[in-house]
Amino acid sequence: MSVAPEPADSLNARFRSGFRQHAAGLSLVACATAEGPVGLTASSLASVSATPPMLSFSVLRSGSASAALASSELLSVTILGEDDREVAAAFARHGAERFTADQGWAEREGGLPVLKTAPVTMWGRPARVLPAGESWLVLVEVTDVEFGPSYGPLVYWNRTYHRLPRPNPS
C-alpha cells in the first residue's frame, strides 16, 4: 500500500517548511549495541537543566536507530563542529559508512563511540522517553562531559550545513 503525497499547503507540510528556516546546531546521538554502535544526527538537542545536568533530543519512532537509543543504558551525545560536516553528511545518508577510524571515531570504555574531532561530547543515561506524535522525546541525565578541539559550530539551516563567520577580535 502506498501513501498518497501530502498536499504542499497542508499544515504538516507548512510546519516542516517553517522549521527549515530554524537554524540549529548539529549533534550525533549514539549508543553501543551487540552489533556495534548505532546513531543518528539530531538538530533537536536542547539543554533542559543545569542541576542536575539534563538534555533532551527527539527522534522519529520509525527510525532504524531509534529503539536502540531510547532503550540504551548509556548514550554519547556529540556536538559537531564546523570541521565535522562530512561526518554529519555520512550519518544523514542511508547506508553510508559510520563510526570509522577515518572519520575520527574511537571507542570509549563500554563500547561507546567518541568523535575525537568534536568540540564537545556528553555521556548520559536516558531518564525518560516520552511519546510525542510520531516521535519520542528523550530526556537524558548527563553523567560526563568531555571537551575536544575548540572551533566554530556546524549549523543546519534549510537542508544545508553552514559555518558561522568568526567574530572579529576586539
Secondary structure, 3 states (H helix, E strand, C coil): CCCCCCCCCCHHHHHHHHHCCCCEECEEEEEEECCEEEEEEECCCEEEEECCEEEEEEEECCCCCHHHHHHCCCEEEEECEHHHHHHHHHHHCCCCCCCCHHHCEEECHHHCEEECCCCEEEEEEEEEEEEECCEEEEEEEEEEEEECCCCCEEEEECCEEEECCCCCCC
